Amino acid sequence: MDLTDQQWKVVAAILPEDPVRDDGRGRPWSDRRKVLNGVLWILRTGAPWQDLPLRYGPYQTAHRS
């Protein structure tokens, strides 16, 4: 079960803005909502990071967040 739009609105309000490089270089930031939902999935299921479903993006990204 992922965060509802209402729950995400509350969480997003307390997260800092994504940093932006002055030179415009670098990889774009991952979708924060998708990453947080992935972390919550791991906490709910107790599964290892490698078992994170692809709908949450690469497990390495969620693990580093």
CHARMM-style PDB file with segment names, atoms N, HN, CA, C and O in Angstrom:
ATOM      1  N   MET     1       0.844  -1.173   0.000  1.00  0.00      PROA
ATOM      2  CA  MET     1       0.000   0.000   0.000  1.00  0.00      PROA
ATOM      3  C   MET     1       0.890   1.238   0.000  1.00  0.00      PROA
ATOM      4  O   MET     1       1.691   1.437   0.914  1.00  0.00      PROA
ATOM      5  N   ASP     2       0.749   2.046  -1.004  1.00  0.00      PROA
ATOM      6  HN  ASP     2       0.099   1.885  -1.747  1.00  0.00      PROA
ATOM      7  CA  ASP     2       1.552   3.261  -1.123  1.00  0.00      PROA
ATOM      8  C   ASP     2       0.869   4.427  -0.420  1.00  0.00      PROA
ATOM      9  O   ASP     2      -0.303   4.351  -0.050  1.00  0.00      PROA
ATOM     10  N   LEU     3       1.625   5.505  -0.244  1.00  0.00      PROA
ATOM     11  HN  LEU     3       2.577   5.566  -0.545  1.00  0.00      PROA
ATOM     12  CA  LEU     3       1.060   6.706   0.361  1.00  0.00      PROA
ATOM     13  C   LEU     3      -0.062   7.261  -0.511  1.00  0.00      PROA
ATOM     14  O   LEU     3       0.037   7.274  -1.738  1.00  0.00      PROA
ATOM     15  N   THR     4      -1.125   7.717   0.136  1.00  0.00      PROA
ATOM     16  HN  THR     4      -1.205   7.707   1.133  1.00  0.00      PROA
ATOM     17  CA  THR     4      -2.200   8.375  -0.597  1.00  0.00      PROA
ATOM     18  C   THR     4      -1.733   9.775  -0.992  1.00  0.00      PROA
ATOM     19  O   THR     4      -0.712  10.258  -0.503  1.00  0.00      PROA
ATOM     20  N   ASP     5      -2.482  10.415  -1.873  1.00  0.00      PROA
ATOM     21  HN  ASP     5      -3.311  10.022  -2.271  1.00  0.00      PROA
ATOM     22  CA  ASP     5      -2.140  11.787  -2.265  1.00  0.00      PROA
ATOM     23  C   ASP     5      -2.147  12.717  -1.053  1.00  0.00      PROA
ATOM     24  O   ASP     5      -1.293  13.595  -0.934  1.00  0.00      PROA
ATOM     25  N   GLN     6      -3.105  12.522  -0.166  1.00  0.00      PROA
ATOM     26  HN  GLN     6      -3.799  11.809  -0.263  1.00  0.00      PROA
ATOM     27  CA  GLN     6      -3.190  13.368   1.030  1.00  0.00      PROA
ATOM     28  C   GLN     6      -1.985  13.137   1.949  1.00  0.00      PROA
ATOM     29  O   GLN     6      -1.411  14.098   2.462  1.00  0.00      PROA
ATOM     30  N   GLN     7      -1.599  11.881   2.161  1.00  0.00      PROA
ATOM     31  HN  GLN     7      -2.065  11.101   1.744  1.00  0.00      PROA
ATOM     32  CA  GLN     7      -0.429  11.582   2.988  1.00  0.00      PROA
ATOM     33  C   GLN     7       0.836  12.157   2.361  1.00  0.00      PROA
ATOM     34  O   GLN     7       1.671  12.733   3.058  1.00  0.00      PROA
ATOM     35  N   TRP     8       0.978  12.001   1.044  1.00  0.00      PROA
ATOM     36  HN  TRP     8       0.300  11.533   0.478  1.00  0.00      PROA
ATOM     37  CA  TRP     8       2.161  12.513   0.359  1.00  0.00      PROA
ATOM     38  C   TRP     8       2.243  14.029   0.476  1.00  0.00      PROA
ATOM     39  O   TRP     8       3.334  14.579   0.626  1.00  0.00      PROA
ATOM     40  N   LYS     9       1.115  14.702   0.411  1.00  0.00      PROA
ATOM     41  HN  LYS     9       0.228  14.255   0.289  1.00  0.00      PROA
ATOM     42  CA  LYS     9       1.087  16.158   0.520  1.00  0.00      PROA
ATOM     43  C   LYS     9       1.677  16.607   1.859  1.00  0.00      PROA
ATOM     44  O   LYS     9       2.418  17.588   1.911  1.00  0.00      PROA
ATOM     45  N   VAL    10       1.355  15.900   2.928  1.00  0.00      PROA
ATOM     46  HN  VAL    10       0.753  15.102   2.885  1.00  0.00      PROA
ATOM     47  CA  VAL    10       1.884  16.222   4.260  1.00  0.00      PROA
ATOM     48  C   VAL    10       3.391  15.977   4.307  1.00  0.00      PROA
ATOM     49  O   VAL    10       4.146  16.817   4.795  1.00  0.00      PROA
ATOM     50  N   VAL    11       3.822  14.831   3.802  1.00  0.00      PROA
ATOM     51  HN  VAL    11       3.209  14.148   3.406  1.00  0.00      PROA
ATOM     52  CA  VAL    11       5.248  14.483   3.819  1.00  0.00      PROA
ATOM     53  C   VAL    11       6.049  15.437   2.937  1.00  0.00      PROA
ATOM     54  O   VAL    11       7.101  15.925   3.349  1.00  0.00      PROA
ATOM     55  N   ALA    12       5.565  15.703   1.737  1.00  0.00      PROA
ATOM     56  HN  ALA    12       4.710  15.307   1.402  1.00  0.00      PROA
ATOM     57  CA  ALA    12       6.288  16.562   0.790  1.00  0.00      PROA
ATOM     58  C   ALA    12       6.493  17.965   1.346  1.00  0.00      PROA
ATOM     59  O   ALA    12       7.481  18.626   1.027  1.00  0.00      PROA
ATOM     60  N   ALA    13       5.563  18.418   2.176  1.00  0.00      PROA
ATOM     61  HN  ALA    13       4.760  17.881   2.436  1.00  0.00      PROA
ATOM     62  CA  ALA    13       5.660  19.770   2.737  1.00  0.00      PROA
ATOM     63  C   ALA    13       6.844  19.921   3.689  1.00  0.00      PROA
ATOM     64  O   ALA    13       7.337  21.032   3.884  1.00  0.00      PROA
ATOM     65  N   ILE    14       7.305  18.823   4.283  1.00  0.00      PROA
ATOM     66  HN  ILE    14       6.904  17.921   4.124  1.00  0.00      PROA
ATOM     67  CA  ILE    14       8.410  18.929   5.242  1.00  0.00      PROA
ATOM     68  C   ILE    14       9.764  18.541   4.643  1.00  0.00      PROA
ATOM     69  O   ILE    14      10.795  18.693   5.298  1.00  0.00      PROA
ATOM     70  N   LEU    15       9.768  18.046   3.414  1.00  0.00      PROA
ATOM     71  HN  LEU    15       8.930  17.922   2.882  1.00  0.00      PROA
ATOM     72  CA  LEU    15      11.029  17.688   2.760  1.00  0.00      PROA
ATOM     73  C   LEU    15      11.693  18.930   2.168  1.00  0.00      PROA
ATOM     74  O   LEU    15      11.008  19.798   1.628  1.00  0.00      PROA
ATOM     75  N   PRO    16      13.014  19.023   2.265  1.00  0.00      PROA
ATOM     76  CA  PRO    16      13.699  20.160   1.633  1.00  0.00      PROA
ATOM     77  C   PRO    16      13.648  20.036   0.110  1.00  0.00      PROA
ATOM     78  O   PRO    16      13.451  18.948  -0.431  1.00  0.00      PROA
ATOM     79  N   GLU    17      13.824  21.146  -0.556  1.00  0.00      PROA
ATOM     80  HN  GLU    17      13.983  22.030  -0.116  1.00  0.00      PROA
ATOM     81  CA  GLU    17      13.861  21.158  -2.022  1.00  0.00      PROA
ATOM     82  C   GLU    17      15.076  20.374  -2.515  1.00  0.00      PROA
ATOM     83  O   GLU    17      16.089  20.283  -1.822  1.00  0.00      PROA
ATOM     84  N   ASP    18      14.966  19.813  -3.707  1.00  0.00      PROA
ATOM     85  HN  ASP    18      14.143  19.886  -4.270  1.00  0.00      PROA
ATOM     86  CA  ASP    18      16.112  19.142  -4.320  1.00  0.00      PROA
ATOM     87  C   ASP    18      17.184  20.185  -4.619  1.00  0.00      PROA
ATOM     88  O   ASP    18      16.876  21.236  -5.181  1.00  0.00      PROA
ATOM     89  N   PRO    19      18.439  19.913  -4.255  1.00  0.00      PROA
ATOM     90  CA  PRO    19      19.498  20.861  -4.599  1.00  0.00      PROA
ATOM     91  C   PRO    19      19.706  20.915  -6.113  1.00  0.00      PROA
ATOM     92  O   PRO    19      19.555  19.910  -6.807  1.00  0.00      PROA
ATOM     93  N   VAL    20      20.047  22.080  -6.604  1.00  0.00      PROA
ATOM     94  HN  VAL    20      20.170  22.897  -6.040  1.00  0.00      PROA
ATOM     95  CA  VAL    20      20.287  22.273  -8.033  1.00  0.00      PROA
ATOM     96  C   VAL    20      21.704  22.803  -8.207  1.00  0.00      PROA
ATOM     97  O   VAL    20      22.106  23.755  -7.537  1.00  0.00      PROA
ATOM     98  N   ARG    21      22.453  22.185  -9.103  1.00  0.00      PROA
ATOM     99  HN  ARG    21      22.127  21.412  -9.647  1.00  0.00      PROA
ATOM    100  CA  ARG    21      23.820  22.650  -9.371  1.00  0.00      PROA
ATOM    101  C   ARG    21      23.769  23.878 -10.259  1.00  0.00      PROA
ATOM    102  O   ARG    21      22.938  23.967 -11.162  1.00  0.00      PROA
ATOM    103  N   ASP    22      24.655  24.821 -10.001  1.00  0.00      PROA
ATOM    104  HN  ASP    22      25.330  24.749  -9.267  1.00  0.00      PROA
ATOM    105  CA  ASP    22      24.712  26.048 -10.796  1.00  0.00      PROA
ATOM    106  C   ASP    22      25.062  25.777 -12.255  1.00  0.00      PROA
ATOM    107  O   ASP    22      24.607  26.489 -13.151  1.00  0.00      PROA
ATOM    108  N   ASP    23      25.874  24.744 -12.490  1.00  0.00      PROA
ATOM    109  HN  ASP    23      26.243  24.166 -11.763  1.00  0.00      PROA
ATOM    110  CA  ASP    23      26.312  24.464 -13.858  1.00  0.00      PROA
ATOM    111  C   ASP    23      25.330  23.574 -14.625  1.00  0.00      PROA
ATOM    112  O   ASP    23      25.555  23.271 -15.796  1.00  0.00      PROA
ATOM    113  N   GLY    24      24.234  23.151 -13.965  1.00  0.00      PROA
ATOM    114  HN  GLY    24      24.051  23.397 -13.013  1.00  0.00      PROA
ATOM    115  CA  GLY    24      23.227  22.343 -14.638  1.00  0.00      PROA
ATOM    116  C   GLY    24      23.630  20.905 -14.887  1.00  0.00      PROA
ATOM    117  O   GLY    24      22.894  20.157 -15.530  1.00  0.00      PROA
ATOM    118  N   ARG    25      24.789  20.508 -14.388  1.00  0.00      PROA
ATOM    119  HN  ARG    25      25.388  21.115 -13.866  1.00  0.00      PROA
ATOM    120  CA  ARG    25      25.269  19.144 -14.610  1.00  0.00      PROA
ATOM    121  C   ARG    25      24.720  18.211 -13.548  1.00  0.00      PROA
ATOM    122  O   ARG    25      24.116  18.641 -12.565  1.00  0.00      PROA
ATOM    123  N   GLY    26      24.940  16.945 -13.764  1.00  0.00      PROA
ATOM    124  HN  GLY    26      25.430  16.596 -14.562  1.00  0.00      PROA
ATOM    125  CA  GLY    26      24.557  15.936 -12.784  1.00  0.00      PROA
ATOM    126  C   GLY    26      23.296  15.189 -13.174  1.00  0.00      PROA
ATOM    127  O   GLY    26      22.534  15.604 -14.046  1.00  0.00      PROA
ATOM    128  N   ARG    27      23.113  14.098 -12.510  1.00  0.00      PROA
ATOM    129  HN  ARG    27      23.733  13.760 -11.801  1.00  0.00      PROA
ATOM    130  CA  ARG    27      21.961  13.231 -12.762  1.00  0.00      PROA
ATOM    131  C   ARG    27      20.717  13.845 -12.121  1.00  0.00      PROA
ATOM    132  O   ARG    27      20.804  14.408 -11.030  1.00  0.00      PROA
ATOM    133  N   PRO    28      19.566  13.746 -12.779  1.00  0.00      PROA
ATOM    134  CA  PRO    28      18.344  14.268 -12.157  1.00  0.00      PROA
ATOM    135  C   PRO    28      17.984  13.463 -10.907  1.00  0.00      PROA
ATOM    136  O   PRO    28      18.297  12.276 -10.813  1.00  0.00      PROA
ATOM    137  N   TRP    29      17.338  14.103  -9.969  1.00  0.00      PROA
ATOM    138  HN  TRP    29      17.084  15.067 -10.044  1.00  0.00      PROA
ATOM    139  CA  TRP    29      16.938  13.442  -8.733  1.00  0.00      PROA
ATOM    140  C   TRP    29      15.844  12.422  -9.016  1.00  0.00      PROA
ATOM    141  O   TRP    29      15.040  12.592  -9.932  1.00  0.00      PROA
ATOM    142  N   SER    30      15.827  11.369  -8.223  1.00  0.00      PROA
ATOM    143  HN  SER    30      16.480  11.231  -7.479  1.00  0.00      PROA
ATOM    144  CA  SER    30      14.791  10.339  -8.345  1.00  0.00      PROA
ATOM    145  C   SER    30      13.469  10.872  -7.805  1.00  0.00      PROA
ATOM    146  O   SER    30      13.441  11.810  -7.008  1.00  0.00      PROA
ATOM    147  N   ASP    31      12.386  10.264  -8.248  1.00  0.00      PROA
ATOM    148  HN  ASP    31      12.409   9.503  -8.895  1.00  0.00      PROA
ATOM    149  CA  ASP    31      11.056  10.621  -7.766  1.00  0.00      PROA
ATOM    150  C   ASP    31      10.973  10.296  -6.272  1.00  0.00      PROA
ATOM    151  O   ASP    31      10.998   9.129  -5.882  1.00  0.00      PROA
ATOM    152  N   ARG    32      10.878  11.320  -5.455  1.00  0.00      PROA
ATOM    153  HN  ARG    32      10.858  12.269  -5.772  1.00  0.00      PROA
ATOM    154  CA  ARG    32      10.900  11.134  -4.001  1.00  0.00      PROA
ATOM    155  C   ARG    32       9.751  10.268  -3.501  1.00  0.00      PROA
ATOM    156  O   ARG    32       9.925   9.447  -2.600  1.00  0.00      PROA
ATOM    157  N   ARG    33       8.602  10.455  -4.081  1.00  0.00      PROA
ATOM    158  HN  ARG    33       8.461  11.123  -4.813  1.00  0.00      PROA
ATOM    159  CA  ARG    33       7.443   9.676  -3.632  1.00  0.00      PROA
ATOM    160  C   ARG    33       7.657   8.190  -3.908  1.00  0.00      PROA
ATOM    161  O   ARG    33       7.357   7.347  -3.063  1.00  0.00      PROA
ATOM    162  N   LYS    34       8.171   7.879  -5.079  1.00  0.00      PROA
ATOM    163  HN  LYS    34       8.415   8.564  -5.765  1.00  0.00      PROA
ATOM    164  CA  LYS    34       8.427   6.488  -5.438  1.00  0.00      PROA
ATOM    165  C   LYS    34       9.476   5.879  -4.496  1.00  0.00      PROA
ATOM    166  O   LYS    34       9.323   4.744  -4.045  1.00  0.00      PROA
ATOM    167  N   VAL    35      10.523   6.625  -4.205  1.00  0.00      PROA
ATOM    168  HN  VAL    35      10.648   7.547  -4.571  1.00  0.00      PROA
ATOM    169  CA  VAL    35      11.580   6.132  -3.321  1.00  0.00      PROA
ATOM    170  C   VAL    35      11.036   5.906  -1.909  1.00  0.00      PROA
ATOM    171  O   VAL    35      11.297   4.867  -1.302  1.00  0.00      PROA
ATOM    172  N   LEU    36      10.282   6.875  -1.387  1.00  0.00      PROA
ATOM    173  HN  LEU    36      10.070   7.719  -1.880  1.00  0.00      PROA
ATOM    174  CA  LEU    36       9.723   6.722  -0.037  1.00  0.00      PROA
ATOM    175  C   LEU    36       8.767   5.536   0.019  1.00  0.00      PROA
ATOM    176  O   LEU    36       8.791   4.771   0.984  1.00  0.00      PROA
ATOM    177  N   ASN    37       7.935   5.373  -0.990  1.00  0.00      PROA
ATOM    178  HN  ASN    37       7.916   5.995  -1.773  1.00  0.00      PROA
ATOM    179  CA  ASN    37       7.045   4.213  -1.016  1.00  0.00      PROA
ATOM    180  C   ASN    37       7.845   2.911  -1.032  1.00  0.00      PROA
ATOM    181  O   ASN    37       7.420   1.920  -0.437  1.00  0.00      PROA
ATOM    182  N   GLY    38       8.985   2.902  -1.698  1.00  0.00      PROA
ATOM    183  HN  GLY    38       9.330   3.707  -2.181  1.00  0.00      PROA
ATOM    184  CA  GLY    38       9.849   1.724  -1.699  1.00  0.00      PROA
ATOM    185  C   GLY    38      10.424   1.434  -0.326  1.00  0.00      PROA
ATOM    186  O   GLY    38      10.464   0.281   0.103  1.00  0.00      PROA
ATOM    187  N   VAL    39      10.866   2.463   0.358  1.00  0.00      PROA
ATOM    188  HN  VAL    39      10.834   3.400   0.010  1.00  0.00      PROA
ATOM    189  CA  VAL    39      11.396   2.293   1.720  1.00  0.00      PROA
ATOM    190  C   VAL    39      10.292   1.768   2.638  1.00  0.00      PROA
ATOM    191  O   VAL    39      10.522   0.862   3.439  1.00  0.00      PROA
ATOM    192  N   LEU    40       9.110   2.334   2.519  1.00  0.00      PROA
ATOM    193  HN  LEU    40       8.923   3.070   1.868  1.00  0.00      PROA
ATOM    194  CA  LEU    40       7.989   1.871   3.347  1.00  0.00      PROA
ATOM    195  C   LEU    40       7.623   0.424   3.029  1.00  0.00      PROA
ATOM    196  O   LEU    40       7.240  -0.327   3.926  1.00  0.00      PROA
ATOM    197  N   TRP    41       7.736   0.023   1.756  1.00  0.00      PROA
ATOM    198  HN  TRP    41       8.047   0.633   1.027  1.00  0.00      PROA
ATOM    199  CA  TRP    41       7.465  -1.361   1.380  1.00  0.00      PROA
ATOM    200  C   TRP    41       8.446  -2.301   2.083  1.00  0.00      PROA
ATOM    201  O   TRP    41       8.051  -3.346   2.601  1.00  0.00      PROA
ATOM    202  N   ILE    42       9.715  -1.925   2.098  1.00  0.00      PROA
ATOM    203  HN  ILE    42      10.036  -1.076   1.678  1.00  0.00      PROA
ATOM    204  CA  ILE    42      10.737  -2.736   2.778  1.00  0.00      PROA
ATOM    205  C   ILE    42      10.423  -2.851   4.263  1.00  0.00      PROA
ATOM    206  O   ILE    42      10.516  -3.936   4.837  1.00  0.00      PROA
ATOM    207  N   LEU    43      10.051  -1.733   4.890  1.00  0.00      PROA
ATOM    208  HN  LEU    43       9.976  -0.852   4.424  1.00  0.00      PROA
ATOM    209  CA  LEU    43       9.741  -1.753   6.322  1.00  0.00      PROA
ATOM    210  C   LEU    43       8.511  -2.610   6.622  1.00  0.00      PROA
ATOM    211  O   LEU    43       8.478  -3.313   7.632  1.00  0.00      PROA
ATOM    212  N   ARG    44       7.503  -2.553   5.751  1.00  0.00      PROA
ATOM    213  HN  ARG    44       7.530  -1.982   4.931  1.00  0.00      PROA
ATOM    214  CA  ARG    44       6.280  -3.344   5.961  1.00  0.00      PROA
ATOM    215  C   ARG    44       6.515  -4.834   5.771  1.00  0.00      PROA
ATOM    216  O   ARG    44       6.005  -5.650   6.539  1.00  0.00      PROA
ATOM    217  N   THR    45       7.286  -5.190   4.753  1.00  0.00      PROA
ATOM    218  HN  THR    45       7.701  -4.528   4.130  1.00  0.00      PROA
ATOM    219  CA  THR    45       7.434  -6.604   4.397  1.00  0.00      PROA
ATOM    220  C   THR    45       8.598  -7.287   5.097  1.00  0.00      PROA
ATOM    221  O   THR    45       8.577  -8.502   5.295  1.00  0.00      PROA
ATOM    222  N   GLY    46       9.611  -6.519   5.473  1.00  0.00      PROA
ATOM    223  HN  GLY    46       9.629  -5.532   5.312  1.00  0.00      PROA
ATOM    224  CA  GLY    46      10.805  -7.123   6.053  1.00  0.00      PROA
ATOM    225  C   GLY    46      11.669  -7.826   5.016  1.00  0.00      PROA
ATOM    226  O   GLY    46      12.594  -8.558   5.370  1.00  0.00      PROA
ATOM    227  N   ALA    47      11.375  -7.609   3.749  1.00  0.00      PROA
ATOM    228  HN  ALA    47      10.624  -7.015   3.462  1.00  0.00      PROA
ATOM    229  CA  ALA    47      12.115  -8.258   2.662  1.00  0.00      PROA
ATOM    230  C   ALA    47      13.493  -7.619   2.497  1.00  0.00      PROA
ATOM    231  O   ALA    47      13.693  -6.474   2.902  1.00  0.00      PROA
ATOM    232  N   PRO    48      14.440  -8.342   1.911  1.00  0.00      PROA
ATOM    233  CA  PRO    48      15.742  -7.734   1.609  1.00  0.00      PROA
ATOM    234  C   PRO    48      15.597  -6.711   0.484  1.00  0.00      PROA
ATOM    235  O   PRO    48      14.680  -6.790  -0.333  1.00  0.00      PROA
ATOM    236  N   TRP    49      16.517  -5.756   0.460  1.00  0.00      PROA
ATOM    237  HN  TRP    49      17.262  -5.692   1.123  1.00  0.00      PROA
ATOM    238  CA  TRP    49      16.465  -4.681  -0.537  1.00  0.00      PROA
ATOM    239  C   TRP    49      16.416  -5.215  -1.963  1.00  0.00      PROA
ATOM    240  O   TRP    49      15.755  -4.626  -2.819  1.00  0.00      PROA
ATOM    241  N   GLN    50      17.093  -6.303  -2.225  1.00  0.00      PROA
ATOM    242  HN  GLN    50      17.630  -6.781  -1.530  1.00  0.00      PROA
ATOM    243  CA  GLN    50      17.135  -6.853  -3.578  1.00  0.00      PROA
ATOM    244  C   GLN    50      15.754  -7.290  -4.065  1.00  0.00      PROA
ATOM    245  O   GLN    50      15.546  -7.428  -5.270  1.00  0.00      PROA
ATOM    246  N   ASP    51      14.807  -7.511  -3.152  1.00  0.00      PROA
ATOM    247  HN  ASP    51      14.975  -7.399  -2.173  1.00  0.00      PROA
ATOM    248  CA  ASP    51      13.459  -7.951  -3.519  1.00  0.00      PROA
ATOM    249  C   ASP    51      12.490  -6.792  -3.745  1.00  0.00      PROA
ATOM    250  O   ASP    51      11.305  -7.018  -3.988  1.00  0.00      PROA
ATOM    251  N   LEU    52      12.977  -5.567  -3.668  1.00  0.00      PROA
ATOM    252  HN  LEU    52      13.939  -5.383  -3.470  1.00  0.00      PROA
ATOM    253  CA  LEU    52      12.115  -4.404  -3.875  1.00  0.00      PROA
ATOM    254  C   LEU    52      11.525  -4.443  -5.284  1.00  0.00      PROA
ATOM    255  O   LEU    52      12.278  -4.546  -6.253  1.00  0.00      PROA
ATOM    256  N   PRO    53      10.199  -4.365  -5.425  1.00  0.00      PROA
ATOM    257  CA  PRO    53       9.584  -4.390  -6.762  1.00  0.00      PROA
ATOM    258  C   PRO    53      10.074  -3.232  -7.636  1.00  0.00      PROA
ATOM    259  O   PRO    53      10.344  -2.138  -7.139  1.00  0.00      PROA
ATOM    260  N   LEU    54      10.181  -3.483  -8.920  1.00  0.00      PROA
ATOM    261  HN  LEU    54       9.962  -4.371  -9.324  1.00  0.00      PROA
ATOM    262  CA  LEU    54      10.703  -2.485  -9.857  1.00  0.00      PROA
ATOM    263  C   LEU    54       9.857  -1.220  -9.929  1.00  0.00      PROA
ATOM    264  O   LEU    54      10.356  -0.172 -10.338  1.00  0.00      PROA
ATOM    265  N   ARG    55       8.580  -1.298  -9.538  1.00  0.00      PROA
ATOM    266  HN  ARG    55       8.175  -2.150  -9.205  1.00  0.00      PROA
ATOM    267  CA  ARG    55       7.733  -0.094  -9.594  1.00  0.00      PROA
ATOM    268  C   ARG    55       8.252   1.010  -8.676  1.00  0.00      PROA
ATOM    269  O   ARG    55       7.863   2.169  -8.823  1.00  0.00      PROA
ATOM    270  N   TYR    56       9.132   0.661  -7.723  1.00  0.00      PROA
ATOM    271  HN  TYR    56       9.449  -0.280  -7.603  1.00  0.00      PROA
ATOM    272  CA  TYR    56       9.724   1.649  -6.822  1.00  0.00      PROA
ATOM    273  C   TYR    56      11.090   2.132  -7.303  1.00  0.00      PROA
ATOM    274  O   TYR    56      11.743   2.926  -6.627  1.00  0.00      PROA
ATOM    275  N   GLY    57      11.510   1.663  -8.442  1.00  0.00      PROA
ATOM    276  HN  GLY    57      10.979   1.017  -8.991  1.00  0.00      PROA
ATOM    277  CA  GLY    57      12.815   2.042  -8.971  1.00  0.00      PROA
ATOM    278  C   GLY    57      13.884   1.080  -8.492  1.00  0.00      PROA
ATOM    279  O   GLY    57      13.583   0.101  -7.809  1.00  0.00      PROA
ATOM    280  N   PRO    58      15.137   1.354  -8.849  1.00  0.00      PROA
ATOM    281  CA  PRO    58      16.232   0.468  -8.442  1.00  0.00      PROA
ATOM    282  C   PRO    58      16.358   0.399  -6.915  1.00  0.00      PROA
ATOM    283  O   PRO    58      16.278   1.422  -6.235  1.00  0.00      PROA
ATOM    284  N   TYR    59      16.553  -0.803  -6.388  1.00  0.00      PROA
ATOM    285  HN  TYR    59      16.618  -1.634  -6.941  1.00  0.00      PROA
ATOM    286  CA  TYR    59      16.653  -0.943  -4.936  1.00  0.00      PROA
ATOM    287  C   TYR    59      17.836  -0.167  -4.379  1.00  0.00      PROA
ATOM    288  O   TYR    59      17.796   0.285  -3.235  1.00  0.00      PROA
ATOM    289  N   GLN    60      18.894  -0.006  -5.180  1.00  0.00      PROA
ATOM    290  HN  GLN    60      18.926  -0.372  -6.110  1.00  0.00      PROA
ATOM    291  CA  GLN    60      20.062   0.728  -4.703  1.00  0.00      PROA
ATOM    292  C   GLN    60      19.713   2.188  -4.410  1.00  0.00      PROA
ATOM    293  O   GLN    60      20.235   2.772  -3.460  1.00  0.00      PROA
ATOM    294  N   THR    61      18.842   2.772  -5.211  1.00  0.00      PROA
ATOM    295  HN  THR    61      18.418   2.298  -5.983  1.00  0.00      PROA
ATOM    296  CA  THR    61      18.442   4.162  -5.007  1.00  0.00      PROA
ATOM    297  C   THR    61      17.680   4.309  -3.700  1.00  0.00      PROA
ATOM    298  O   THR    61      17.971   5.211  -2.913  1.00  0.00      PROA
ATOM    299  N   ALA    62      16.710   3.439  -3.458  1.00  0.00      PROA
ATOM    300  HN  ALA    62      16.473   2.707  -4.096  1.00  0.00      PROA
ATOM    301  CA  ALA    62      15.930   3.508  -2.220  1.00  0.00      PROA
ATOM    302  C   ALA    62      16.819   3.208  -1.014  1.00  0.00      PROA
ATOM    303  O   ALA    62      16.661   3.827   0.038  1.00  0.00      PROA
ATOM    304  N   HSD    63      17.737   2.279  -1.155  1.00  0.00      PROA
ATOM    305  HN  HSD    63      17.865   1.777  -2.010  1.00  0.00      PROA
ATOM    306  CA  HSD    63      18.616   1.902  -0.049  1.00  0.00      PROA
ATOM    307  C   HSD    63      19.521   3.058   0.356  1.00  0.00      PROA
ATOM    308  O   HSD    63      19.806   3.226   1.542  1.00  0.00      PROA
ATOM    309  N   ARG    64      19.973   3.851  -0.596  1.00  0.00      PROA
ATOM    310  HN  ARG    64      19.741   3.714  -1.560  1.00  0.00      PROA
ATOM    311  CA  ARG    64      20.869   4.983  -0.309  1.00  0.00      PROA
ATOM    312  C   ARG    64      20.127   6.189   0.250  1.00  0.00      PROA
ATOM    313  O   ARG    64      20.756   7.087   0.809  1.00  0.00      PROA
ATOM    314  N   SER    65      18.822   6.230   0.113  1.00  0.00      PROA
ATOM    315  HN  SER    65      18.311   5.500  -0.341  1.00  0.00      PROA
ATOM    316  CA  SER    65      18.051   7.422   0.506  1.00  0.00      PROA
ATOM    317  C   SER    65      17.849   7.562   1.979  1.00  0.00      PROA
ATOM    318  OT1 SER    65      17.219   8.521   2.428  1.00  0.00      PROA
TER     319      SER     65
END
